[in-house]
Amino acid sequence: MINAFSDSHVLLSASERPDAAVMGSLRSPLGSRDPGLHFGRLSPIDLSRRGLGTRSTGVTAEGIEDCCRAMIAQAAEAIIMTDSAGMIRIWNHGAERIFGYSPAEALGRVFTWVVPPRLRGTLWAGFRHSIESGRIANRDDVFRMQATRKSGGRLYVDLSFGLVRDEVDSVIGAFAIGRDCTARHLAEKAMVLELQRRTWS
């Protein structure tokens, strides 16, 4: 079952059980092989065991799930999640602001469409390897990636990646969290060029 929250600029995939929680933990279940985003119902006690405390003992699992949705929807960073086939299932307000595409334009498309054609093959190969192997190389690193805006302009985004796992620890997708670093990238590039010019002058 797919639930669309157009007002939140987020699409979330739920399991087949009608009462299932959509959002899980931003950390792994205890004993998981790989940290990342996990789906499944979590109570305040579950969250406490994972180091995610709640202020009030009266907080319900549904309330926590609503907070998770709101955090994803309202974050300034781009938060993008794909299923295991590479189709975009979450596209938040930050992603719309950075890339220029609305959720209606992004959801259901293959994620590589936001990068230049010459980079798509490499990005897709890395994605498939991560999905099939169940691990992301250098998962703690932030990667700078060139991308394209809807307007056609070039931008650079600092991205961190993770895998999405279900309640039995099977990989069901991947996510990326990114911030527009175009201004910083261009400033650093200009500084390097200026240093080179002075060196060769």
DRENDO-1510 file (C-alpha; in Angstrom, 1 decimal, always signed):
<recs>
REC; n; res; u; v; w
REC; 1; MET; +0.0; +0.0; +0.0 .
REC; 2; ILE; +1.3; +3.5; -0.9 .
REC; 3; ASN; +0.3; +6.5; +1.1 .
REC; 4; ALA; +0.9; +9.9; -0.5 .
REC; 5; PHE; +1.1; +13.0; +1.7 .
REC; 6; SER; +1.1; +15.7; -0.9 .
REC; 7; ASP; +0.8; +18.5; +1.6 .
REC; 8; SER; +4.0; +17.3; +3.2 .
REC; 9; HIS; +5.8; +16.9; -0.1 .
REC; 10; VAL; +6.5; +13.3; +1.0 .
REC; 11; LEU; +5.5; +9.9; -0.3 .
REC; 12; LEU; +5.8; +7.0; +2.1 .
REC; 13; SER; +5.5; +3.3; +1.5 .
REC; 14; ALA; +3.7; +1.3; +4.1 .
REC; 15; SER; +3.5; -2.5; +4.4 .
REC; 16; GLU; +0.5; -4.6; +3.4 .
REC; 17; ARG; -0.9; -4.6; +6.9 .
REC; 18; PRO; -3.4; -1.7; +7.1 .
REC; 19; ASP; -2.5; -0.9; +10.7 .
REC; 20; ALA; +1.3; -0.9; +10.0 .
REC; 21; ALA; +3.4; +2.1; +10.9 .
REC; 22; VAL; +4.8; +4.0; +7.9 .
REC; 23; MET; +7.8; +5.4; +9.6 .
REC; 24; GLY; +10.3; +3.6; +11.7 .
REC; 25; SER; +13.5; +4.5; +13.4 .
REC; 26; LEU; +16.3; +6.7; +12.1 .
REC; 27; ARG; +18.7; +4.2; +13.6 .
REC; 28; SER; +19.1; +0.4; +13.2 .
REC; 29; PRO; +17.3; -2.2; +15.2 .
REC; 30; LEU; +19.5; -3.7; +17.8 .
REC; 31; GLY; +21.9; -6.2; +16.3 .
REC; 32; SER; +21.5; -4.9; +12.8 .
REC; 33; ARG; +24.4; -5.3; +10.4 .
REC; 34; ASP; +24.2; -1.9; +9.0 .
REC; 35; PRO; +23.0; +1.5; +10.4 .
REC; 36; GLY; +20.3; +3.2; +8.4 .
REC; 37; LEU; +16.6; +3.8; +8.1 .
REC; 38; HIS; +14.3; +1.0; +9.2 .
REC; 39; PHE; +10.6; +0.6; +8.7 .
REC; 40; GLY; +8.3; -0.8; +11.3 .
REC; 41; ARG; +6.2; +0.2; +14.4 .
REC; 42; LEU; +8.3; +1.5; +17.2 .
REC; 43; SER; +7.0; +2.4; +20.7 .
REC; 44; PRO; +8.6; +5.0; +23.0 .
REC; 45; ILE; +10.3; +2.1; +24.8 .
REC; 46; ASP; +11.7; +0.9; +21.5 .
REC; 47; LEU; +13.1; +4.3; +20.7 .
REC; 48; SER; +14.5; +4.6; +24.2 .
REC; 49; ARG; +16.4; +1.4; +23.8 .
REC; 50; ARG; +17.9; +2.8; +20.6 .
REC; 51; GLY; +19.0; +6.0; +22.2 .
REC; 52; LEU; +16.1; +8.1; +20.8 .
REC; 53; GLY; +14.5; +9.5; +23.9 .
REC; 54; THR; +11.0; +11.0; +24.2 .
REC; 55; ARG; +10.0; +13.8; +26.6 .
REC; 56; SER; +6.7; +12.5; +27.7 .
REC; 57; THR; +5.8; +8.9; +28.7 .
REC; 58; GLY; +2.4; +9.6; +27.1 .
REC; 59; VAL; +3.8; +9.9; +23.6 .
REC; 60; THR; +2.2; +7.2; +21.3 .
REC; 61; ALA; +3.8; +5.3; +18.5 .
REC; 62; GLU; +1.5; +7.1; +16.0 .
REC; 63; GLY; +2.6; +10.5; +17.4 .
REC; 64; ILE; +6.2; +9.6; +17.0 .
REC; 65; GLU; +5.5; +8.5; +13.4 .
REC; 66; ASP; +3.8; +11.9; +12.7 .
REC; 67; CYS; +6.8; +13.7; +14.1 .
REC; 68; CYS; +9.1; +11.7; +11.8 .
REC; 69; ARG; +7.0; +12.6; +8.8 .
REC; 70; ALA; +7.0; +16.2; +9.8 .
REC; 71; MET; +10.8; +16.3; +10.3 .
REC; 72; ILE; +11.3; +14.8; +6.8 .
REC; 73; ALA; +8.8; +17.0; +5.2 .
REC; 74; GLN; +10.1; +20.3; +6.7 .
REC; 75; ALA; +13.9; +19.7; +6.7 .
REC; 76; ALA; +16.0; +22.2; +4.8 .
REC; 77; GLU; +18.1; +19.4; +3.5 .
REC; 78; ALA; +17.0; +17.3; +0.6 .
REC; 79; ILE; +15.8; +13.9; +1.9 .
REC; 80; ILE; +15.3; +11.4; -0.9 .
REC; 81; MET; +14.4; +7.8; -0.6 .
REC; 82; THR; +14.2; +5.2; -3.3 .
REC; 83; ASP; +12.9; +1.6; -3.4 .
REC; 84; SER; +15.2; -1.2; -4.4 .
REC; 85; ALA; +14.5; -0.6; -8.1 .
REC; 86; GLY; +15.8; +3.0; -7.8 .
REC; 87; MET; +12.3; +4.6; -8.0 .
REC; 88; ILE; +11.9; +7.8; -5.8 .
REC; 89; ARG; +9.4; +7.2; -3.0 .
REC; 90; ILE; +10.2; +10.1; -0.7 .
REC; 91; TRP; +10.9; +13.7; -2.1 .
REC; 92; ASN; +10.7; +16.3; +0.6 .
REC; 93; HIS; +10.4; +20.1; +0.6 .
REC; 94; GLY; +14.2; +20.5; +0.8 .
REC; 95; ALA; +14.7; +18.4; -2.3 .
REC; 96; GLU; +12.1; +20.5; -4.2 .
REC; 97; ARG; +13.8; +23.7; -3.1 .
REC; 98; ILE; +17.3; +22.5; -4.1 .
REC; 99; PHE; +16.5; +20.7; -7.4 .
REC; 100; GLY; +13.4; +22.7; -8.4 .
REC; 101; TYR; +11.2; +19.7; -9.1 .
REC; 102; SER; +7.9; +19.2; -7.2 .
REC; 103; PRO; +7.0; +15.9; -5.6 .
REC; 104; ALA; +4.5; +15.3; -8.4 .
REC; 105; GLU; +7.4; +15.5; -10.9 .
REC; 106; ALA; +9.9; +13.5; -8.9 .
REC; 107; LEU; +8.0; +10.6; -7.3 .
REC; 108; GLY; +8.1; +7.4; -9.3 .
REC; 109; ARG; +11.1; +8.4; -11.4 .
REC; 110; VAL; +14.5; +6.8; -11.3 .
REC; 111; PHE; +16.8; +8.9; -9.0 .
REC; 112; THR; +19.6; +9.2; -11.5 .
REC; 113; TRP; +17.6; +11.6; -13.6 .
REC; 114; VAL; +18.8; +14.5; -11.4 .
REC; 115; VAL; +22.4; +14.1; -12.4 .
REC; 116; PRO; +24.1; +14.8; -15.8 .
REC; 117; PRO; +23.9; +11.9; -18.3 .
REC; 118; ARG; +27.6; +11.2; -18.1 .
REC; 119; LEU; +27.4; +10.4; -14.4 .
REC; 120; ARG; +24.3; +8.2; -14.4 .
REC; 121; GLY; +26.0; +5.0; -15.3 .
REC; 122; THR; +28.5; +5.2; -12.4 .
REC; 123; LEU; +25.9; +6.3; -9.9 .
REC; 124; TRP; +23.5; +3.5; -11.0 .
REC; 125; ALA; +26.3; +0.9; -10.7 .
REC; 126; GLY; +27.1; +2.0; -7.2 .
REC; 127; PHE; +23.4; +1.9; -6.2 .
REC; 128; ARG; +22.9; -1.6; -7.6 .
REC; 129; HIS; +26.0; -2.9; -5.8 .
REC; 130; SER; +24.9; -1.4; -2.5 .
REC; 131; ILE; +21.4; -2.9; -2.8 .
REC; 132; GLU; +22.7; -6.3; -3.8 .
REC; 133; SER; +25.5; -6.5; -1.3 .
REC; 134; GLY; +23.6; -4.8; +1.6 .
REC; 135; ARG; +26.4; -2.4; +2.3 .
REC; 136; ILE; +27.6; +1.1; +1.3 .
REC; 137; ALA; +31.3; +1.7; +0.9 .
REC; 138; ASN; +32.5; +4.6; +3.0 .
REC; 139; ARG; +29.0; +5.0; +4.5 .
REC; 140; ASP; +30.2; +7.6; +7.0 .
REC; 141; ASP; +31.6; +9.9; +4.4 .
REC; 142; VAL; +29.9; +12.9; +2.7 .
REC; 143; PHE; +30.2; +12.9; -1.1 .
REC; 144; ARG; +30.0; +16.0; -3.3 .
REC; 145; MET; +28.0; +15.3; -6.5 .
REC; 146; GLN; +27.2; +17.4; -9.5 .
REC; 147; ALA; +23.5; +17.6; -10.3 .
REC; 148; THR; +21.1; +19.6; -12.5 .
REC; 149; ARG; +18.2; +21.9; -11.5 .
REC; 150; LYS; +14.9; +21.9; -13.3 .
REC; 151; SER; +15.9; +25.2; -14.8 .
REC; 152; GLY; +18.8; +23.5; -16.4 .
REC; 153; GLY; +21.4; +25.1; -14.2 .
REC; 154; ARG; +24.3; +23.1; -12.6 .
REC; 155; LEU; +24.6; +22.7; -8.9 .
REC; 156; TYR; +26.7; +20.7; -6.4 .
REC; 157; VAL; +25.3; +18.8; -3.5 .
REC; 158; ASP; +27.0; +17.3; -0.5 .
REC; 159; LEU; +25.3; +14.0; +0.1 .
REC; 160; SER; +25.3; +11.2; +2.7 .
REC; 161; PHE; +23.8; +7.8; +1.8 .
REC; 162; GLY; +22.3; +4.9; +3.7 .
REC; 163; LEU; +20.2; +1.8; +3.1 .
REC; 164; VAL; +16.6; +1.3; +4.1 .
REC; 165; ARG; +15.8; -2.1; +5.7 .
REC; 166; ASP; +12.6; -3.7; +6.8 .
REC; 167; GLU; +11.8; -5.3; +10.1 .
REC; 168; VAL; +13.7; -8.5; +9.2 .
REC; 169; ASP; +16.7; -6.5; +8.1 .
REC; 170; SER; +16.2; -7.0; +4.3 .
REC; 171; VAL; +17.3; -4.1; +2.1 .
REC; 172; ILE; +14.2; -2.5; +0.5 .
REC; 173; GLY; +15.8; +0.7; -0.7 .
REC; 174; ALA; +18.2; +3.5; -0.1 .
REC; 175; PHE; +18.1; +7.1; +1.0 .
REC; 176; ALA; +20.2; +10.2; +0.5 .
REC; 177; ILE; +20.4; +13.4; +2.6 .
REC; 178; GLY; +21.9; +16.4; +0.9 .
REC; 179; ARG; +22.6; +20.1; +1.1 .
REC; 180; ASP; +23.3; +22.6; -1.7 .
REC; 181; CYS; +27.0; +23.4; -1.6 .
REC; 182; THR; +27.3; +25.2; -5.0 .
REC; 183; ALA; +28.4; +28.5; -3.6 .
REC; 184; ARG; +31.1; +26.9; -1.5 .
REC; 185; HIS; +32.3; +24.7; -4.3 .
REC; 186; LEU; +32.6; +27.6; -6.7 .
REC; 187; ALA; +34.4; +29.7; -4.1 .
REC; 188; GLU; +36.9; +26.9; -3.4 .
REC; 189; LYS; +37.5; +26.4; -7.1 .
REC; 190; ALA; +38.1; +30.1; -7.6 .
REC; 191; MET; +40.6; +30.1; -4.7 .
REC; 192; VAL; +42.5; +27.2; -6.3 .
REC; 193; LEU; +42.6; +28.9; -9.7 .
REC; 194; GLU; +43.8; +32.1; -8.0 .
REC; 195; LEU; +46.6; +30.2; -6.2 .
REC; 196; GLN; +47.6; +28.6; -9.5 .
REC; 197; ARG; +47.6; +31.9; -11.2 .
REC; 198; ARG; +49.9; +33.4; -8.6 .
REC; 199; THR; +52.2; +30.4; -8.6 .
REC; 200; TRP; +52.7; +30.7; -12.4 .
REC; 201; SER; +52.9; +34.5; -12.5 .
</recs>
